[in-house]
Each structure stands twice: as C-alpha cells, then as structure tokens.
Amino acid sequence: MNENNTIELEVQLNRVIFKKDSFQILSLEVVNDKLKGHIITAKGTAPTLEYGMKYKLIAKTINDPKYGQQYQIISLSSNYDLKDGNEQKKFLSFFLTGNQLNNLFSIYPDPLPLLENKDIPGLCKVKGITPQKACKIIEAYEANKDNSVAYIKLHDYGLTKVAIDKLVETYGTPEVVVEKVTSNPYILIEEVKGYGWSKADAIALNSGTPPTSKFRLSAFAKYYLDKCANDNGHTWIDLQELRNAYFDVIPEATDEHIRETLKILTSPLFDKPSELIFHPENNKICLRKYKVLEENIARELKRLKKGANLSYESESFAQIKEDIENMQGWTFTEEQLEATQMILNNPVSIVTGSAGTGKTSSLQLATAVLKKSHCYGIAQTALSGRAASRMSEVTGLPGSTIHRLLGINPETGIAEIKSLSEQVIILDETSMVDGYIFLKLIKAIPTGHKFVMLGDINQLESIGLCNLLKDMIHSNTIPYRELKTIHRQAAKSGIITTATKVRNGEQIIPSIIWEGETVIGEMQDLKMIGLEGNLYTQEVILDNYKKLLNQKISKDDIDVIVPMRKRGNICLNTLNKKIQDIVANKSFNYITVSGKTKDESEQKIIYEQDRIIVTENCYKGVYDEKGNEVAIFNGNIGKVVSISEDGDTIEVDLTQQGRVTIPACLYRSLDLGYAITCHAKQGSETPYAIIGLDSSCYALMSKEWLYTAITRAKKYCILVGQNSMLHKAVQVSSVSKKQTWLQEMLNDNAV
C-alpha cells in the first residue's frame, strides 16, 4: 500500500455480491502479496469476470461505517497475454508507424520482451529507430500497455487511440469498454466525438448486430431526437415524423418494432426515469433531458419574476434623462422612455428592436437611474466577447461573456460562481443564447435582483437549442417592449434605412434587372453594387477591398461577409486565400494547415500577421502569456503575432483572450478570418463590411440573412450582389417555427 491509500493486487472472483450495468460489488480472493488467500470486497466499475481467471486490481482503500474496510475500484483488468503476433501488431500499431512496425517484426518476431526490459540497444538494431525514438517507443508502451486489450479487441472497429482512451477514461477499465462496445457499438454516438449514427451503425452491422436489434432501434430514436434538437432547435417532434424517419433509415423496422422500442424507452428503468417522454394526447415525443431543461428555465424565470423589484428614486429620473439627452445630442422617443420605465419597474424584462431604435440607449438611461439611486452593482454580459464589448462602449459599464461572468469551466461546463453579487444583470443578444448556458445564468441570479434581456428578433434565429427569446415574448408572461421608431440620427444612415427596408420586406433595388452602383443615406455610409450574373461578384468584392486598403483602412477593420463556406466563387475558402494574396507578407514565417478532410483544396498557409478565426472549441493545450492553460472557442478572431522557428507553436492575439500560444496539434482548428459567414459574425460589429451574395448561395438567401449582414457594419457597408439575389433575399423569410415547450410552460402555473 502506498501513501495515497491505493493498493495493487492480483485477484480472482469469489462471487458477485451486486451488479447493475457496469457497477459491481465483488467478493475477490487475493492470490499474491501478503494478503494471499484473503477475501476482500471491492466496488466500482468493473467488467464481467470469469471464475478461475486472474485479474489485476488497482483500488483505493475505504472504511465503510457499516461494512468495514472495502476497496474502491480504480481499475480491474485481466493480465492479457500478448503472445500472438497479430495481436501484438494491432496493439503496437496505435503508437508505431507502419514502417517502424514492419521493420521491428522483420527482426524480432516477438518484440515485447525488448519493450518490457527497456532494451534500447536492441531496438536500435531496427532500421530507422534511433536511441531517442527507442526511448519514446518504450515510454509509449509503458503508458499504453494496461489498455492493450482494448486496443486489440477494438482495432478492427476502426476506433482511433484517442477514442479508445476516452472510453477507458469514461468507463474505468479497458475490459468494460470492450464489453460495452462489442455488445452495443451505439454507445459510441453518445460517448465519442465524431461518431454519429452512420459510423456507429456500420460498426454494429459489420459486427453482426441484427437490423432490428433493440440496441439499434433504441439508438436510432435517441439519435434522431438529438439531431432534431441540435440541427433545428426542436425539443420535441411529432411521433409521425419519428416513425417516418425509422422507415427511411431502417426499412426492416415495422410498426410493431417501433411500438416495442418506444415502450421500452418511455418506461422507467429501476430507479432511473425514462429517457423519452411521449404525450399521446398530442403525439409529442421528446428526450426527457430537453423537456427537463425547459422546465427548469421556466421555473427559474418564474422565481425571478416573483422577486421584489429594486427601488429607485423616481424624482431623479427627469434630471438624469435631461443630462443624457444633452450629452448625446438627441431626445429619447416615447418608446424608449416606456422601455426604460418597464426596466425600472420589473424584476425581469425584455427589450427588443431593430438596428437604430435605441435599445442600448434605453438601457443606459435605466442603469444611470439605478446607479444614481442606490449605486447598485451592474453586470453586462453576452454569449460572445465581441457583443459584450460593443454594449460596454455604449453604456460605459464593463461587460463580459457569460462564461467568464459565471466562471464556467470550459471542459466540464460547471459554473464556479453559484450566485452573482451584482443586483442588475443585463443580457445582450438573447436570441443567440442556447438553453443550457441561459439556465446556468438565471440560476446564478438571486431572487430580488433585476434581470434585463435585450435582442433583435429580426436577425437570423439562433442555431442552438431552444427558442428562448421568442418563447418568452409569445408567452405574454415576461414584461416586454419592442422599439420600432428609428431615431433621427440613425435615420440619416444608409446602413440603418436599408436594413429597415430589408426587415420589412421592401425591395432595395429599383428592379430585378437593375445594374450599377449607388450610395445610400445622408451619411453616405452604404454603397450598393448590382450585377447581372455571378461572373464578376468575386472580382468586384476584391476590388472594393483594395479600395478600402488604399484609403489607409486597416485590414483588421474590414470583414467580408458571405453565406457559404465551401461552394462557389465567393465562398470563404476561396475569398480568404484571395484576400491573403493581397494583404499577407509572404516573406514572414508561415505554417501549413491541413483541412479537416482529405480534400487538398482545404489545405491552407497561414503567415505571421494573418487574421485567423478559431473554428472549434479547444480546451487543452492553449496557454496565455502567464503560462495558464486557457480555452479558446469557435468564432474567436485574432491576428498571428509570431510563429516559432520549428513551426511547432504560434502566438495569436485573440480579440477576447489576448495573446495565447497554440500548439501544432490544434492548427486544424484555425482558419483564415478575412472572410466570415454571417452566422459567425452575428452578435458583433465591424467598422467596414463588404457583403457578397450571388446564385451560388441561393438556398441560404433570406431577409433575415441580409438584415443581419448589413447591420454588422458600424461605419461603412459595401453590398455587392447579383441583382436577382438582392431581389429574392427581401422576399423570403427563413424563420422556422421551433418546436419547444417553454412558451406553454411559462403559462402553466404548475411549473
């Protein structure tokens, strides 16, 4: 036994005291050490053991007040005999190259003794293996030999080493992983990133799973309901839709198969509630976790609504209003004043409005009154750092992301701060926030504190789960004001007036055949260029980009906003490389980044001083200037400051996190950021925006897309479009009806 109360023993099964799934309480006989012959009790995650087989137990000693000394299983694995040459090759292939493997076995039919004995001279006899490489191979063997049974048994399933390691970490022992995956490969969908239905189903069918297996039918129902939630934001669907999906994907399934499967999934299992919920009165079916999420959101909102409203000095309102009006040079509209009073007089409220209607100005007046009255602490927050910074510029109050405000651990999702001390919490861009992060935020707001939500319902709807802003508004249970009047200063802007027309479905070009160039607005801040076809769209975008650069405008202040990532002449992949050719200094250091597929066209070069965007969340391996490990998130934008001589790391100055060092293993999570999609830009502004659209993005065109794109421009907007697409965009609405529970739950007194 060592200092931290862990013990390693060789044991064999005496009897199974209790078993539920992979959790077991086992009576084990010790077959080595000073305890040989002793019977011990161990509990924890363990595989199915065979009588007469010997196993290696690593456990922590615990004293149970009722049962005395027991052992908490850390790992329980068989002493796997690696004598078979093919199995050795399967195991070693996870950390040796193909050439190393072939060269090793050409000299040593059984190379494991060399690795066990750390025989560096022996390994160096193999072609291509130096003493340094031999040391690394031995280190890899020592680090992975305990999981060898999982690597071998799952080798033919096509799982990567990272996937297997994650499964072992999740389930505790390699034997449990083998047992679970071989009996039900569909667990990969939930447990391993990158394994969706197609991959897991192919593995299952190839390993002999019957087409109408209960595992297959159950996995598909959960997968499809999850897909509807993640792709479309639906937290419930109609049973008929699920039935049709079954017949499309699993043609062998019958109505009887589906009924039996749903009966199992909607029934409690022992002390666990059912995974699915079905409402026969309206044929709604859902995953329980999503309905519970919305129930919790409704409950927390009702709690906040019932709290006492913060007091304020109403007599100081008029003076503060006058002071702000004198400072800003224009008077508040009646709508803005009504919105301000609503904020002041309610613990929970929502203010929406399109660009130029003065949402943040109303907020500025309300917060000024509150601070003047009682010096309340105020926290401004948004999903993205860019949105939080933009709000701070207007109100003069500090802002932060929701993650930072709550101290959320990016890897576990756990919030460090359980209760916010600020008495006023302001959430901007509410429509962008999904259900999980929203719930974390409102749970941290104490009863009696004020919660104010801002948003623009005319923008692209959120990609995430739930339909929070619209459900809260349509429930008529949360105090709400929509600002519609464009204030006088904003009415001079071509950006605002054009966006307003788009929002209202009014045409912004004279006719469908209009070609030419026009500058719009008293402030001359929007230039629109109409083209007959899509042949010259890319050329015109790039010409206008160069013109802005010639006006001494920094490339860091220009965003090219387009719909498509891959297809067409104005997709991100194409435009980013074209713009890089214009602005990059190719004498600087560079790295070559492979794409996320085998398509060589996705390969890119990134130079020092290039603008980049993070394309997926990275929780490990990134460090700030102080050496602290930090997370970077999908959508973070920054500039490459330097690239190490060997190209193993790059230093990037990110807009939100500041300077961070990113290792080569994460380069595939980076892309050039000169051109960006509208969804990625939502929630933030840019001084200069060039918007491009043509027939290559026909399916994505809508007034919500065009409105959101135009309103990203803060100073100047250049709209370059094929005339037929400019005409179509304002005629089409992309707003879909998300199928969610929150609206009716807010109206339900029982929740």
Buried (B, 14 or more C-beta within 10 A) or exposed (E): EEEEEBBBBBBBBBEEEEEEEBEBBBBBBBBEEEBEEEEBBBBBBBBEBEEEEEBBBBBBBEEEEEEEEBBBBBBBBBEBEBEEEEBBBBBBBBBBEEEBBEBBBEEBEEBBEBBEEBBBEBBBBBEEBEEEBBEEBBEBBEEBBBBBBBBBBBBEBEBEBEBBBBBBEBBBBBBBBBBBBBEBBBBBBEBBEEBBBEBBBEBBBEEEBEBBBBBBBBBBBBBBBBBBBEEBBBBBBBBEBBBEBBEEBBEEBEEEBBEBBBEBBBEEEEEEEBBBBBEEEEBBBBBBBBBBBBBBBBBBBBBBBEBEEBEBEEEEBEEBBEEBBEEBEBBBBEBBBBBBBBBBBBBBBBBBBBBBBBBBBBBBBBBBBBBBBEEBBBBBBBBBBBBBBBBBEBBEBEBBBBBBBBEBEBEEEEBEEEEBEBBBBBBBBBBBBBBBBBBBBBBBBBEEBBBBBBBBBBBBBBEBBBBBBBBBBBBEBBBBBBBEBBBEBBBBBBBBBBBBBBBEEEBBBEEEEBEEEBEBBEBEBBBBBBBEEBEBBBEBBBEBBEEBBEEEBEBBBBBBBBBBBEEBBBBBBBBBBBBBEEBBEEEEBBBEBEBEEEEEEBEBBBBBBBBBBBBBBBBEBBBBEEEEEBBBBEBBBBBBBBBBEEEEBBBBEBBBBEBBBBBBEBBBBBBBBBBBBBBBBBBBBBBBBBBBBBBBBBEBBBBBBBBBBBBBBBBBBBBBBBBBBBBBBBEBEBEEEBBBBBBBBBEBEEB
